[in-house]
Amino acid sequence: MKKTHALKKALSKDRAHFRAAIQKGKGWVNAVREPSKPKPNGVFIGRRLDTKEVATISPEHLQTHMQIIGATGVGKSKFLEALARQIIKAKSQPSLIVLDPHGDLYHDILAYCVAHKIRDRLVILDPHERQFRTGFNPMRRDQRSITYQSVMMLEGIKKCWGQETFHQTPRMARWLYNTIRSLVEAELTLAEATDLLDPHDNPVRNAVIPLVTDPIVKRDWQWYTSLTGPHAKNLREERTESAWNRIQMFLKFPEIAQMLSQQRRVIAFDEILSEGKILLVNLKHAGLMSRDESSLLGTLIINDIVAAAFQRDPDERRRCYLMIDEFQNFVTKDLCAILDGGRKFGLHLILAHQHLAQLKQRDEEVYYSTLTNARTKVVFGGLSTDDAELMAKKVMRFNLMEVKQELYRTVFRPVESTRTITSDSEGEVTHEGVMNAFGSGTVYSPDGGLFFDPEVRSSSEFDSSGESSGSGHSYSSSTVEAPFYEYHEEQELASREFWRLDEHLYRATMQLV
């Protein structure tokens, strides 16, 4: 594609803003830096707070559809920007389509593309661009049946206007369907809808009627044009006024009317999906259109994306990531079709919103399909208690063996050991002694008898004395290993309590509130 005025403007303004942000260290560039060498096995999303390890989302998980939920101001848009940057610079060059109802994400990604000179792949759709607007024709014929294409478009319009069914407004539904089908068959644009519903005679309507193939729709238009007389205009208005008012509310904004009235220079979604293009859509409603018109425009774009994705040949199904912020504003049956089977066609959703009630109020089928089929969940917190509990059940894993508290008691246990016993002994002995001895002896003759004294033959006496003294010293030493018992104080586990499942769930819920 040729370089548009918006792209030229971005080259001068957004690039300067982006470089200034880098130099001053402001914004996302300084807040969360991408790794210099991204991990080949996943998309970098940050680092773990506990281990500082790189946290990534594997390509397989990114292709299972992603749901991002969190209160406003918690960082969802910056997270989307981080994902978009890495998808854009992926070597395989997958397609990327971003629908932003606020405008900030749109401009941030545009600035990134401009700064990295990504021009040949970039396509922008911005109703706020005054000098050049890329055309978008939701009435462009695709390969689906005309009936199915018209019904799905009517379904999207119904959702954007906050209606569950057309039971209370059957006449409006009938003429809206007639108008949409006729425009598709005649290969016109939504801008010609006012010509078809014009209560006056209109040459555009007269030229379209022969091209209509549905007999019921053709009969309605033939009856509509056959009305004559002074009350013809009033009768026509009575039938089609509600449908005309709804379409006129959408086309009253000149920027949107100019975008939707183009037939030639319009976005070809099949090329975006098959050629790895980057489509950025600015759906900011402030200052240009109402919220309902922003939702309707986004819904019509999604319808065309789904049609283009489902019509691709299996060999041409390059991966495409459809990133939608505040996607509850664009809930349709087509979105359910992508969630249920989009992966097979190479279309992967990245959906961000604030709370679950937004989905359930819009469409319960989309609500349950999102919870079931968007298998990768990113939860930022700031949720209501009900939402936090439900998301905790979806994303948390609980360890039922995690200890909640333990009680200990003090005990004294005998501990056997040995001690070395050493004994020493020393002695000293001193003695002194005195000895005296004396004696005498007499020898008698044997001649004496019983009546005579014996005769003394000899006698002797002796006497002796002596003294003695002495001293002694002794020393001995011994060592013995003897057993010994002492008591040690210890803490013994008395009881242990584990976290119950309901307590785990409560803790996880409080982290997300």
C-alpha positions as CSV (number, residue, x, y, z in Angstrom):
1,M,0.0,0.0,0.0
2,K,1.1,3.6,-0.6
3,K,2.1,5.6,2.4
4,T,-0.9,7.4,3.7
5,H,-1.1,10.9,5.1
6,A,-1.7,9.5,8.6
7,L,1.5,7.5,8.3
8,K,3.4,10.5,7.1
9,K,2.1,12.5,10.1
10,A,3.0,9.7,12.4
11,L,6.6,9.6,11.0
12,S,7.1,13.2,12.1
13,K,5.0,13.5,15.2
14,D,4.9,10.1,16.8
15,R,8.5,9.3,16.1
16,A,9.6,12.5,17.8
17,H,7.4,11.7,20.8
18,F,8.7,8.1,20.9
19,R,12.3,9.2,20.8
20,A,11.7,11.8,23.5
21,A,10.2,9.1,25.7
22,I,13.3,7.0,25.2
23,Q,15.7,9.9,26.0
24,K,13.7,11.0,29.1
25,G,13.1,7.5,30.3
26,K,9.3,7.9,30.5
27,G,6.5,5.6,29.9
28,W,6.6,2.0,28.9
29,V,10.1,2.1,27.4
30,N,11.6,2.8,30.9
31,A,9.0,1.0,33.0
32,V,9.3,-2.5,31.5
33,R,12.2,-3.2,29.2
34,E,12.1,-6.1,26.8
35,P,15.1,-8.4,27.1
36,S,17.9,-7.7,24.7
37,K,17.8,-11.4,23.6
38,P,14.2,-12.6,23.9
39,K,13.7,-16.1,24.9
40,P,13.1,-18.2,21.8
41,N,10.4,-20.3,23.5
42,G,7.9,-17.6,24.4
43,V,6.7,-14.1,24.6
44,F,8.4,-12.1,27.3
45,I,6.0,-10.6,29.9
46,G,8.3,-9.7,32.8
47,R,10.2,-11.3,35.6
48,R,9.1,-13.2,38.7
49,L,9.3,-11.2,41.9
50,D,10.6,-14.0,44.0
51,T,13.3,-15.5,41.7
52,K,13.8,-12.7,39.2
53,E,13.6,-15.3,36.5
54,V,12.2,-14.3,33.1
55,A,8.5,-15.1,32.7
56,T,7.2,-15.9,29.2
57,I,4.1,-17.1,27.5
58,S,4.8,-20.0,25.1
59,P,3.6,-19.7,21.5
60,E,1.3,-22.7,22.1
61,H,-0.4,-20.9,25.0
62,L,-0.7,-17.7,23.0
63,Q,-2.6,-19.6,20.3
64,T,-5.2,-21.0,22.7
65,H,-7.0,-17.6,22.9
66,M,-6.2,-15.3,25.8
67,Q,-8.5,-13.5,28.3
68,I,-7.1,-10.5,30.2
69,I,-9.2,-9.2,33.1
70,G,-8.6,-6.4,35.6
71,A,-9.9,-3.1,36.9
72,T,-9.3,0.1,35.0
73,G,-5.8,1.6,35.5
74,V,-4.1,-1.7,36.5
75,G,-1.9,-2.0,33.3
76,K,-4.0,-4.0,30.9
77,S,-3.3,-1.6,28.0
78,K,0.5,-1.7,28.6
79,F,0.4,-5.4,28.8
80,L,-1.4,-5.5,25.4
81,E,1.2,-3.1,24.0
82,A,4.0,-5.4,25.2
83,L,2.4,-8.4,23.5
84,A,1.8,-6.5,20.3
85,R,5.4,-5.4,20.1
86,Q,6.7,-8.9,20.3
87,I,4.1,-10.2,17.8
88,I,5.1,-7.5,15.4
89,K,8.8,-8.3,15.5
90,A,8.3,-12.1,15.4
91,K,10.4,-13.7,12.7
92,S,7.4,-15.6,11.3
93,Q,5.6,-12.2,10.8
94,P,2.1,-13.2,11.9
95,S,-0.8,-10.8,11.2
96,L,-2.0,-8.6,14.0
97,I,-5.3,-6.7,14.2
98,V,-5.8,-4.3,17.1
99,L,-9.2,-2.8,18.0
100,D,-8.8,0.0,20.6
101,P,-11.9,1.8,21.9
102,H,-9.8,4.4,23.8
103,G,-7.2,5.4,21.3
104,D,-4.1,5.3,23.6
105,L,-3.1,1.7,22.7
106,Y,-3.6,2.5,19.0
107,H,-1.2,5.5,19.2
108,D,1.4,3.7,21.3
109,I,1.6,0.8,18.8
110,L,1.6,3.1,15.9
111,A,4.5,5.0,17.4
112,Y,6.4,1.7,17.9
113,C,5.9,0.7,14.3
114,V,7.0,4.1,13.1
115,A,10.1,4.1,15.3
116,H,11.1,0.7,14.0
117,K,10.4,1.6,10.4
118,I,7.6,-1.0,10.0
119,R,5.8,0.6,7.1
120,D,5.1,-1.9,4.4
121,R,3.0,-4.1,6.8
122,L,1.2,-1.3,8.5
123,V,-2.5,-0.4,7.8
124,I,-4.4,2.1,9.9
125,L,-8.2,2.6,10.1
126,D,-8.9,5.8,12.0
127,P,-12.1,7.8,11.6
128,H,-10.4,10.7,13.4
129,E,-8.0,11.2,10.5
130,R,-9.4,14.1,8.6
131,Q,-7.3,14.4,5.5
132,F,-7.3,10.7,4.6
133,R,-9.6,8.0,5.7
134,T,-9.1,4.4,4.8
135,G,-12.4,3.0,3.5
136,F,-14.3,0.2,5.0
137,N,-17.3,-1.4,3.3
138,P,-19.2,-3.8,5.6
139,M,-21.6,-4.5,2.7
140,R,-18.8,-6.0,0.6
141,R,-19.9,-9.4,-0.7
142,D,-17.9,-12.3,0.7
143,Q,-18.0,-16.1,0.1
144,R,-20.6,-16.7,2.8
145,S,-24.2,-17.0,1.7
146,I,-26.0,-13.6,1.4
147,T,-28.6,-14.7,3.9
148,Y,-26.0,-15.7,6.5
149,Q,-23.9,-12.5,5.9
150,S,-27.0,-10.4,6.4
151,V,-28.2,-12.2,9.5
152,M,-24.9,-12.0,11.2
153,M,-24.7,-8.3,10.4
154,L,-28.1,-7.8,11.8
155,E,-27.1,-9.8,14.9
156,G,-24.2,-7.5,15.5
157,I,-26.3,-4.4,15.1
158,K,-28.8,-5.8,17.6
159,K,-26.1,-6.4,20.2
160,C,-24.6,-3.0,19.8
161,W,-28.0,-1.3,20.4
162,G,-28.4,-3.3,23.6
163,Q,-31.2,-5.6,22.4
164,E,-31.4,-9.3,23.2
165,T,-34.0,-10.0,20.5
166,F,-36.1,-8.1,17.9
167,H,-39.3,-9.5,19.4
168,Q,-40.5,-6.1,20.5
169,T,-39.4,-4.4,17.3
170,P,-40.2,-6.9,14.5
171,R,-40.9,-4.2,11.9
172,M,-37.5,-2.6,12.4
173,A,-35.8,-5.9,12.2
174,R,-37.6,-6.8,9.0
175,W,-36.7,-3.6,7.2
176,L,-33.1,-3.6,8.5
177,Y,-32.7,-7.1,7.0
178,N,-34.3,-6.0,3.7
179,T,-31.9,-3.1,3.5
180,I,-28.8,-5.0,4.4
181,R,-29.4,-7.9,2.1
182,S,-30.3,-5.5,-0.8
183,L,-27.1,-3.5,-0.3
184,V,-25.0,-6.6,-0.3
185,E,-26.6,-8.0,-3.4
186,A,-26.3,-4.7,-5.2
187,E,-22.6,-4.3,-4.1
188,L,-23.4,-0.9,-2.6
189,T,-22.3,0.7,0.7
190,L,-24.1,1.5,3.9
191,A,-24.3,5.1,2.8
192,E,-27.0,4.1,0.3
193,A,-29.2,2.7,3.0
194,T,-30.9,6.0,3.3
195,D,-31.8,5.9,-0.4
196,L,-33.5,2.5,0.0
197,L,-35.5,3.7,3.0
198,D,-36.3,7.1,1.6
199,P,-40.1,7.6,2.0
200,H,-40.0,9.5,-1.4
201,D,-39.6,8.0,-4.8
202,N,-35.9,7.3,-5.1
203,P,-34.0,6.2,-8.3
204,V,-31.4,4.2,-6.3
205,R,-34.1,2.0,-4.8
206,N,-35.7,1.5,-8.1
207,A,-32.4,0.3,-9.6
208,V,-31.6,-2.0,-6.7
209,I,-34.9,-3.9,-6.6
210,P,-34.3,-5.9,-9.8
211,L,-31.0,-7.1,-8.3
212,V,-32.6,-8.6,-5.2
213,T,-32.9,-12.4,-5.5
214,D,-34.8,-13.1,-2.2
215,P,-38.5,-13.2,-3.3
216,I,-39.8,-12.0,0.2
217,V,-37.4,-9.1,0.3
218,K,-38.2,-8.2,-3.3
219,R,-41.9,-8.3,-2.6
220,D,-41.5,-6.0,0.3
221,W,-39.7,-3.4,-1.8
222,Q,-42.2,-3.7,-4.6
223,W,-45.0,-3.0,-2.2
224,Y,-43.0,-0.1,-0.8
225,T,-42.6,1.5,-4.2
226,S,-46.1,0.8,-5.3
227,L,-47.7,3.0,-2.7
228,T,-49.2,6.1,-4.3
229,G,-51.5,8.8,-3.4
230,P,-51.3,11.6,-0.8
231,H,-50.7,9.1,2.1
232,A,-48.0,7.1,0.4
233,K,-45.2,9.0,2.2
234,N,-46.8,8.6,5.6
235,L,-47.3,4.8,5.0
236,R,-43.7,4.4,4.0
237,E,-42.5,6.3,7.0
238,E,-44.7,4.2,9.2
239,R,-43.1,1.0,8.0
240,T,-39.4,2.1,7.8
241,E,-39.0,5.1,10.1
242,S,-37.5,3.0,13.0
243,A,-35.0,1.3,10.7
244,W,-34.1,4.6,9.0
245,N,-33.6,6.4,12.3
246,R,-31.2,3.7,13.5
247,I,-29.1,3.8,10.4
248,Q,-29.2,7.6,10.3
249,M,-27.9,7.8,13.8
250,F,-24.8,5.9,12.6
251,L,-24.4,7.9,9.4
252,K,-25.0,11.3,10.9
253,F,-21.3,11.5,11.7
254,P,-19.6,12.7,8.5
255,E,-16.3,11.0,9.3
256,I,-18.0,7.6,9.6
257,A,-20.2,8.3,6.6
258,Q,-17.2,9.1,4.5
259,M,-15.4,5.9,5.6
260,L,-18.4,3.7,4.9
261,S,-19.3,5.2,1.5
262,Q,-16.1,4.1,-0.3
263,Q,-16.1,1.1,-2.6
264,R,-12.6,1.0,-4.1
265,R,-10.0,2.1,-1.6
266,V,-11.3,-0.2,1.2
267,I,-9.6,-2.6,3.5
268,A,-9.2,-6.1,2.2
269,F,-9.2,-8.3,5.3
270,D,-8.2,-11.4,3.3
271,E,-4.9,-9.6,2.4
272,I,-4.3,-8.5,5.9
273,L,-4.6,-12.1,7.2
274,S,-2.7,-13.8,4.4
275,E,0.2,-11.3,4.0
276,G,1.1,-10.7,7.7
277,K,-0.2,-7.1,7.8
278,I,-0.6,-5.0,11.0
279,L,-4.1,-3.4,11.1
280,L,-4.6,-0.7,13.8
281,V,-8.2,0.4,14.3
282,N,-8.9,3.5,16.4
283,L,-12.4,3.3,17.8
284,K,-12.2,6.1,20.2
285,H,-15.6,7.6,20.5
286,A,-14.9,10.8,22.5
287,G,-15.3,13.9,20.3
288,L,-16.4,12.0,17.2
289,M,-19.1,9.4,17.7
290,S,-21.2,7.9,20.5
291,R,-20.3,4.7,22.3
292,D,-23.0,2.8,20.4
293,E,-21.6,3.9,17.0
294,S,-18.1,2.9,18.1
295,S,-19.3,-0.5,19.1
296,L,-21.2,-0.9,15.9
297,L,-18.3,0.0,13.8
298,G,-16.0,-2.4,15.7
299,T,-18.7,-5.2,15.4
300,L,-18.9,-4.8,11.6
301,I,-15.1,-5.0,11.4
302,I,-15.1,-8.2,13.4
303,N,-17.7,-9.7,11.2
304,D,-15.5,-9.1,8.1
305,I,-12.4,-10.4,9.9
306,V,-14.2,-13.6,10.8
307,A,-15.6,-14.0,7.3
308,A,-12.1,-13.6,5.8
309,A,-10.5,-16.0,8.3
310,F,-13.1,-18.8,7.8
311,Q,-12.7,-18.5,4.0
312,R,-9.0,-19.1,3.8
313,D,-7.6,-22.2,2.3
314,P,-5.8,-24.5,4.8
315,D,-2.4,-23.8,3.1
316,E,-2.8,-20.1,3.4
317,R,-3.7,-19.9,7.1
318,R,-0.9,-17.7,8.4
319,R,-1.4,-17.0,12.1
320,C,-3.3,-13.9,12.9
321,Y,-3.8,-12.4,16.4
322,L,-7.0,-10.3,16.9
323,M,-6.4,-8.1,19.9
324,I,-9.5,-6.4,21.3
325,D,-9.5,-4.0,24.3
326,E,-12.8,-3.7,26.2
327,F,-14.1,-6.5,24.0
328,Q,-17.5,-6.6,25.8
329,N,-18.5,-3.7,23.6
330,F,-18.2,-6.0,20.5
331,V,-19.8,-9.2,21.7
332,T,-21.5,-11.1,18.8
333,K,-22.1,-14.6,17.7
334,D,-19.1,-14.3,15.4
335,L,-16.9,-13.8,18.4
336,C,-18.3,-17.1,19.8
337,A,-17.5,-18.8,16.5
338,I,-13.9,-17.6,16.8
339,L,-13.6,-18.8,20.4
340,D,-15.1,-22.2,19.5
341,G,-13.2,-22.9,16.3
342,G,-11.0,-20.0,15.3
343,R,-7.8,-21.8,16.2
344,K,-8.3,-24.2,13.3
345,F,-8.4,-21.3,10.9
346,G,-5.3,-19.6,12.3
347,L,-7.2,-16.8,14.1
348,H,-6.3,-16.3,17.8
349,L,-8.0,-13.9,20.1
350,I,-6.5,-11.7,22.8
351,L,-9.4,-10.2,24.7
352,A,-9.3,-7.6,27.5
353,H,-12.1,-6.4,29.7
354,Q,-12.7,-5.2,33.3
355,H,-15.2,-7.6,34.9
356,L,-17.2,-10.7,34.0
357,A,-20.6,-9.1,34.4
358,Q,-19.9,-7.1,31.3
359,L,-19.9,-10.3,29.3
360,K,-22.8,-12.0,31.0
361,Q,-25.1,-9.1,30.6
362,R,-24.3,-8.9,26.9
363,D,-24.4,-12.5,25.9
364,E,-24.3,-15.6,28.2
365,E,-23.0,-17.8,25.3
366,V,-20.0,-15.5,24.8
367,Y,-19.5,-15.4,28.6
368,Y,-19.2,-19.1,29.0
369,S,-17.3,-19.5,25.7
370,T,-14.7,-17.0,26.9
371,L,-14.3,-18.7,30.2
372,T,-14.0,-22.1,28.6
373,N,-12.1,-21.5,25.3
374,A,-9.8,-18.6,26.3
375,R,-7.5,-21.0,28.1
376,T,-4.7,-18.5,28.8
377,K,-5.9,-16.2,31.6
378,V,-4.1,-13.0,32.7
379,V,-5.6,-11.5,35.9
380,F,-4.4,-8.1,37.0
381,G,-6.6,-7.7,40.1
382,G,-8.9,-5.1,41.3
383,L,-11.8,-7.4,40.7
384,S,-15.1,-7.8,42.6
385,T,-15.2,-10.6,45.2
386,D,-17.3,-12.8,42.9
387,D,-15.1,-12.3,39.9
388,A,-12.0,-12.8,41.9
389,E,-13.2,-16.1,43.3
390,L,-14.2,-17.4,39.9
391,M,-10.9,-16.4,38.3
392,A,-9.0,-17.9,41.3
393,K,-10.6,-21.2,40.6
394,K,-9.6,-20.9,36.9
395,V,-6.0,-19.9,37.3
396,M,-4.7,-21.0,40.7
397,R,-3.3,-24.3,41.7
398,F,-3.5,-25.2,45.4
399,N,-1.1,-27.4,47.4
400,L,-3.3,-29.2,50.0
401,M,-0.1,-30.3,51.8
402,E,0.9,-26.7,52.5
403,V,1.3,-26.2,56.3
404,K,-0.9,-23.6,57.9
405,Q,0.5,-23.8,61.4
406,E,2.5,-26.1,63.7
407,L,2.6,-26.4,67.5
408,Y,5.8,-27.5,69.3
409,R,6.4,-28.6,72.9
410,T,9.7,-28.7,75.0
411,V,11.1,-32.0,75.9
412,F,14.4,-33.2,77.6
413,R,16.1,-36.1,76.0
414,P,19.1,-38.1,77.5
415,V,22.2,-38.0,75.4
416,E,24.9,-40.6,76.0
417,S,28.6,-39.5,75.8
418,T,31.9,-40.3,77.4
419,R,34.2,-38.3,79.7
420,T,37.9,-38.9,80.5
421,I,38.7,-39.4,84.2
422,T,42.3,-38.9,85.4
423,S,43.6,-39.8,88.9
424,D,47.0,-39.1,90.5
425,S,48.4,-40.4,93.9
426,E,51.6,-39.6,95.8
427,G,52.9,-41.0,99.1
428,E,55.9,-40.6,101.5
429,V,56.9,-42.9,104.5
430,T,59.4,-42.1,107.3
431,H,60.2,-44.5,110.3
432,E,62.6,-44.7,113.3
433,G,63.2,-47.6,115.8
434,V,65.1,-48.4,119.1
435,M,65.8,-52.1,120.2
436,N,66.9,-53.3,123.7
437,A,67.5,-57.0,124.6
438,F,68.8,-58.9,127.7
439,G,69.0,-62.5,128.9
440,S,70.5,-65.0,131.5
441,G,71.0,-68.7,131.8
442,T,71.8,-71.5,134.5
443,V,73.0,-75.0,134.0
444,Y,72.3,-77.7,136.8
445,S,73.9,-81.0,137.2
446,P,71.8,-84.0,136.8
447,D,72.7,-85.6,140.2
448,G,70.0,-84.0,142.2
449,G,67.0,-86.0,143.1
450,L,63.6,-85.5,144.4
451,F,64.6,-84.4,147.7
452,F,67.9,-82.7,146.9
453,D,68.6,-79.4,145.0
454,P,70.5,-79.8,141.8
455,E,74.0,-78.6,141.7
456,V,74.6,-75.5,139.6
457,R,77.2,-76.2,137.2
458,S,77.3,-72.8,135.2
459,S,75.3,-69.6,134.8
460,S,75.4,-66.7,132.2
461,E,73.8,-63.3,131.5
462,F,73.8,-61.0,128.4
463,D,72.5,-57.6,127.5
464,S,72.2,-55.8,124.0
465,S,70.7,-52.6,122.4
466,G,70.3,-51.0,119.0
467,E,68.7,-48.1,116.9
468,S,67.3,-47.9,113.3
469,S,65.7,-45.2,111.0
470,G,64.4,-45.1,107.3
471,S,62.2,-43.1,104.8
472,G,60.3,-43.9,101.5
473,H,58.4,-42.0,98.6
474,S,55.7,-43.3,96.1
475,Y,53.7,-41.7,93.0
476,S,51.1,-43.2,90.7
477,S,48.7,-41.8,87.8
478,S,45.8,-43.4,85.9
479,T,43.3,-42.4,83.0
480,V,39.8,-43.9,82.4
481,E,37.1,-43.3,79.7
482,A,33.9,-43.5,81.6
483,P,30.2,-43.3,80.2
484,F,28.3,-40.1,80.9
485,Y,24.6,-39.1,80.4
486,E,23.3,-35.5,80.1
487,Y,19.8,-34.1,79.2
488,H,19.3,-31.8,76.2
489,E,16.3,-29.4,75.7
490,E,14.5,-30.0,72.3
491,Q,11.3,-28.7,70.5
492,E,9.1,-31.6,69.5
493,L,6.2,-31.3,67.0
494,A,3.0,-31.7,68.9
495,S,0.4,-31.0,66.1
496,R,0.3,-29.8,62.4
497,E,-2.5,-28.1,60.5
498,F,-2.8,-27.8,56.7
499,W,-4.6,-25.2,54.7
500,R,-8.0,-26.3,53.7
501,L,-9.3,-26.0,50.1
502,D,-11.7,-23.2,51.0
503,E,-9.0,-21.4,52.9
504,H,-6.7,-21.6,49.8
505,L,-9.5,-20.3,47.7
506,Y,-10.1,-17.4,50.0
507,R,-6.4,-16.4,50.1
508,A,-6.2,-16.5,46.3
509,T,-9.4,-14.5,46.0
510,M,-8.1,-11.8,48.3
511,Q,-5.0,-11.4,46.1
512,L,-7.2,-10.6,43.1
513,V,-9.6,-8.2,44.8
